[in-house]
Amino acid sequence: MIADGGYRGTGLVIPHRRERGQTDLSDWKEDHNRSHRKVRARVEHAFARMKSWKILRDCRFKGGGVHRAVLGVARLHNLTLAG
């Protein structure tokens, strides 16, 4: 799983940061950060789109209601992308 810098030390894949006193990152670290940003941007856009859907706004936080609603919305979205 990938995450942002707020999840340091959790074992998740996070962007590389410069060490204290270091001016630049190595090229491979810059490339990794670039691909990390592209993936995270797609995920964040999907989250933003789902937050605008009424089914998720009106869903109550009991049982597995939110989980089932998100799965349903994700499946519909994937079907739309598949054509």
Residue pairs with C-beta under 8 A, 6 or more apart in sequence:
1 12
1 13
2 12
2 13
2 14
2 36
2 39
2 40
3 10
3 12
3 13
3 14
4 14
4 15
4 40
5 14
5 15
5 17
7 14
8 14
13 36
14 36
15 32
15 33
15 36
15 37
16 25
16 29
16 32
16 33
18 24
18 25
25 33
46 77
49 77
50 56
50 70
50 73
51 57
53 73
55 69
55 72
55 73
56 66
56 69
56 70
56 73
59 65
59 66
59 69
